Amino acid sequence: MKKDKDPVKIEKEIAKRQKQLDKREGKRYYFYLFFIISIVYITDEVLRQ
């Protein structure tokens, strides 16, 4: 049978993984922000003509 892992180690691993996920999400946010601003700018330029 498998030996139970130490709860402290499990908590540290969870915190580490959560930090990695948070890091990735920030980069994705800037991409979406840039994309939406670009769409608004292009739409504005097209509608002005």
Secondary structure, DSSP 8 states (H G I E B T S, - for coil): ------HHHHHHHHHHHHHHHHHHHHHHHHHHHHHHHHHHHHHHHHHH-
